[in-house]
């Protein structure tokens, strides 16, 4: 086929979900107009894709107030994300990782290690940039990012994640890369490398390490 076009529920889940794909490669896809675009765990690569106009999804995080959401490419383990064009996404253009268990006391002793990922050579614009979020307030070796490299990306015109009026959503900072919670938290990361990226013309700080309490 020259092309395949399909419709999905924009308010529930990702357009493309790859769970334990055992070496699967997503290549040269256009994923547009949904909630989350691509969620890939345990595959091999997301490359040469266009991802855009994401964010219709409603999201409730551990009994918090429901709000809008929507990421471009999100992944947790053993992934290469390379040479993609990600644009006009409500939250993170590329969500390099989020420690979901770290935000829930019920999972304080549940292991959640994310890593062995490379995010390289992507053009990301009109999104909240590249996000890497560990909600721990103190180092917890059960909840860590390990061996993540973010390099040679262009991140441009980053906008504030929030509601459609442009106001900031609660607890969300529109920026390039943010990691950790409550300055100066010693974030639980091991071998996290961010190098040779271009961050240009955005609404907030270039890089925020640590998320203020408010």
C-alpha positions in Angstrom: 0.0 0.0 0.0 1.1 3.5 -0.7 -0.6 4.7 2.5 -2.8 3.5 5.3 -5.1 5.9 7.1 -7.1 5.0 10.2 -9.0 6.6 13.0 -8.7 6.0 16.7 -10.1 7.3 20.0 -8.1 10.5 20.6 -9.2 10.6 24.3 -7.9 7.2 25.4 -4.4 5.9 25.0 -1.8 6.1 22.2 -2.3 6.0 18.5 0.6 3.5 18.2 1.5 1.3 21.2 4.5 -1.1 21.0 4.7 -3.3 24.1 7.7 -5.6 24.3 8.2 -5.5 20.5 11.4 -7.6 20.7 13.4 -5.6 18.1 10.5 -4.0 16.2 11.4 -0.8 14.3 8.8 2.0 13.7 10.1 3.7 10.5 8.8 6.5 8.3 5.3 6.8 9.8 3.1 9.9 10.1 1.3 9.8 13.4 -1.1 12.8 13.7 -4.2 14.1 15.5 -4.5 12.0 18.6 -3.9 11.9 22.4 -0.5 10.3 22.8 1.3 9.5 19.5 3.8 6.6 20.0 4.4 4.7 23.2 7.2 2.2 22.7 8.5 -0.1 25.4 11.0 -2.9 24.7 11.2 -2.4 21.0 14.3 -1.3 19.1 13.8 2.1 17.3 11.4 4.9 16.4 13.0 6.6 13.4 12.2 8.9 10.5 8.7 9.6 11.7 6.5 12.7 11.7 4.5 13.2 14.9 2.2 16.1 15.4 -1.0 17.7 16.7 -1.2 15.6 19.8 -3.0 16.4 23.0 -6.7 15.6 23.1 -6.2 13.0 25.7 -7.7 13.5 29.2 -5.5 12.2 32.0 -5.9 11.6 35.7 -2.7 10.9 37.7 -3.2 9.1 41.0 -6.6 10.6 41.9 -5.5 14.1 41.0 -7.8 16.4 39.1 -8.3 15.4 35.5 -6.5 17.5 32.9 -5.5 17.4 29.3 -2.4 15.5 28.2 -0.6 14.3 25.2 3.0 13.3 24.4 4.7 12.8 21.1 7.1 9.8 21.5 7.4 8.2 24.9 9.5 5.2 25.8 11.1 3.5 28.8 13.6 0.8 27.9 16.2 -0.1 25.3 15.1 2.4 22.6 16.7 4.5 19.9 14.6 7.5 18.9 16.4 9.1 15.9 15.7 11.5 13.0 12.1 12.2 13.9 10.2 15.5 13.3 8.0 16.1 16.4 5.8 19.3 16.4 2.7 20.8 17.9 2.4 18.4 20.9 0.6 19.4 24.1 3.2 18.1 26.5 6.6 16.6 25.9 7.6 16.2 22.3 9.8 13.3 23.3 9.1 11.9 26.8 12.4 10.3 27.4 11.1 8.8 30.7 8.8 9.4 33.6 9.0 7.5 36.9 5.3 6.9 37.4 5.7 4.7 40.5 7.7 7.4 42.2 4.6 9.6 42.5 2.6 7.0 44.3 3.4 6.0 47.9 1.8 2.6 47.3 4.6 1.7 44.9 7.5 3.1 47.0 9.2 -0.3 47.2 8.3 -1.4 43.6 11.3 -1.4 41.2 11.0 0.9 38.2 14.3 1.3 36.2 14.2 3.0 32.9 17.1 3.5 30.5 19.5 2.2 27.8 17.9 4.8 25.6 19.3 7.2 23.0 17.5 10.3 21.7 19.4 11.6 18.7 19.1 13.8 15.7 15.5 14.8 16.2 13.8 18.1 15.3 11.3 19.1 18.0 9.3 22.3 17.9 6.1 23.8 19.4 6.1 21.3 22.2 7.3 21.2 25.8 10.5 19.8 24.5 12.3 16.8 25.8 11.0 15.7 29.2 12.7 13.4 31.7 10.8 13.3 35.0 11.7 11.5 38.2 9.2 12.5 40.9 11.3 11.3 43.8 12.2 13.9 46.4 15.1 11.9 47.6 17.3 9.3 45.8 15.5 6.0 45.6 17.6 3.3 43.9 14.5 1.5 43.0 13.3 4.4 40.8 16.2 5.4 38.6 17.1 6.5 35.1 20.2 4.7 33.8 22.3 5.1 30.6 20.3 7.7 28.7 21.9 9.8 26.0 20.2 12.9 24.6 22.4 14.4 21.8 22.4 16.3 18.5 18.7 17.4 18.8 17.2 20.7 17.7 14.5 21.8 20.2 12.9 25.0 19.0 10.0 27.3 19.9 9.1 25.3 23.0 5.8 26.3 24.4 4.4 26.0 27.9 2.5 22.8 28.5 -0.9 23.6 29.8 -4.5 24.3 28.7 -5.5 25.5 25.3 -5.7 29.1 26.5 -1.9 29.1 27.0 -2.0 29.2 30.8 0.3 26.8 32.6 -1.2 23.5 33.8 -0.6 22.8 37.5 2.8 21.4 38.2 4.0 21.5 34.6 6.9 23.6 33.4 7.2 24.3 29.7 10.9 24.0 29.0 13.5 21.8 27.2 14.6 19.1 29.6 13.5 18.8 33.2 14.4 16.2 35.7 13.8 15.6 39.4 11.5 17.4 41.9 12.1 20.2 44.4 15.4 22.1 44.0 18.0 21.0 44.9 17.0 17.3 44.8 19.8 14.9 44.0 18.0 13.2 41.2 18.2 9.4 41.1 20.0 9.2 37.7 23.0 7.2 36.6 25.0 8.0 33.4 22.6 10.5 32.0 24.3 12.4 29.2 22.8 15.5 27.5 25.2 17.0 24.9 25.5 18.8 21.6 21.8 19.9 21.4 20.5 23.2 20.1 17.8 24.8 22.3 16.4 27.9 20.6 13.6 30.5 21.2 11.4 29.2 23.9 9.1 30.5 26.6 10.9 29.4 29.7 14.4 28.4 30.8 16.5 26.4 28.4 17.1 23.6 30.9 15.4 23.1 34.3 16.9 20.5 36.6 14.5 20.0 39.4 10.8 21.0 39.6 9.8 23.7 42.1 7.3 22.7 44.7 4.7 25.0 43.2 
